[in-house]
Amino acid sequence: MSGDEDLRRLRWRCRRGLLELDLILLRFVDECYPVLTEVEQSGFQELLSLPDATLLDYLAGRDKPADKALREIVRKIR
């Protein structure tokens, strides 16, 4: 699979049930994801597996992930 195909699939995974999340996540993928380390990219993909409400709470600063690596990715997104 090509890098373009991987990025296209990742962008699709960023499409959520909340427009706010769509906008935040898609912008991050387009502007920042390609320069993240592999560990950071894995952390971002792990964030995408979370429920919308949890992810929105993290990105809005109402809550924070227990995992340090996920906290760092949330910080970069914010």
C-alpha positions as CSV (number, residue, x, y, z in Angstrom):
1,M,0.0,0.0,0.0
2,S,1.3,3.4,-0.9
3,G,1.8,6.3,1.5
4,D,-0.9,8.2,-0.3
5,E,-3.3,5.3,0.2
6,D,-2.4,5.1,3.9
7,L,-3.0,8.8,4.3
8,R,-6.3,8.6,2.5
9,R,-7.5,5.8,4.8
10,L,-6.3,7.7,7.8
11,R,-8.3,10.8,6.7
12,W,-11.3,8.6,6.4
13,R,-10.9,7.4,9.9
14,C,-10.8,11.0,11.1
15,R,-14.4,11.5,9.8
16,R,-16.4,11.4,13.0
17,G,-19.9,12.0,14.2
18,L,-19.1,15.5,15.3
19,L,-18.1,18.2,12.9
20,E,-15.8,19.8,15.5
21,L,-13.7,16.6,15.6
22,D,-13.7,16.2,11.8
23,L,-12.3,19.7,11.4
24,I,-9.6,19.3,14.2
25,L,-8.5,15.9,13.2
26,L,-8.4,16.4,9.4
27,R,-6.4,19.6,9.8
28,F,-3.9,17.8,12.1
29,V,-3.5,14.9,9.6
30,D,-3.0,17.3,6.7
31,E,-0.5,19.6,8.5
32,C,1.3,17.5,11.1
33,Y,0.8,13.8,10.8
34,P,3.4,13.2,8.1
35,V,6.2,14.7,10.3
36,L,5.3,12.7,13.4
37,T,7.5,9.9,14.6
38,E,6.2,6.3,14.2
39,V,5.4,6.2,17.9
40,E,3.5,9.5,17.6
41,Q,1.6,8.2,14.5
42,S,0.7,5.1,16.4
43,G,-0.6,7.2,19.3
44,F,-2.7,9.3,17.0
45,Q,-4.2,6.1,15.5
46,E,-4.9,4.9,19.0
47,L,-6.8,8.1,19.7
48,L,-9.0,7.5,16.7
49,S,-10.2,4.3,18.3
50,L,-11.7,6.2,21.2
51,P,-15.4,7.2,21.4
52,D,-16.2,10.7,20.0
53,A,-17.2,12.0,23.4
54,T,-14.0,10.9,25.1
55,L,-11.9,12.3,22.2
56,L,-13.7,15.6,22.3
57,D,-13.2,15.9,26.1
58,Y,-9.5,15.3,25.6
59,L,-9.2,17.9,22.8
60,A,-11.3,20.4,24.6
61,G,-9.1,20.1,27.7
62,R,-12.0,18.8,29.9
63,D,-10.1,15.5,30.5
64,K,-6.8,14.0,29.8
65,P,-5.6,10.5,28.8
66,A,-4.0,8.4,31.5
67,D,-1.3,7.3,29.1
68,K,1.6,9.7,28.8
69,A,2.1,9.1,25.0
70,L,-1.6,9.8,24.3
71,R,-1.4,13.0,26.4
72,E,1.5,14.2,24.3
73,I,-0.4,13.6,21.0
74,V,-3.4,15.4,22.4
75,R,-1.1,18.3,23.4
76,K,0.2,18.4,19.8
77,I,-3.3,18.4,18.3
78,R,-4.4,21.2,20.7
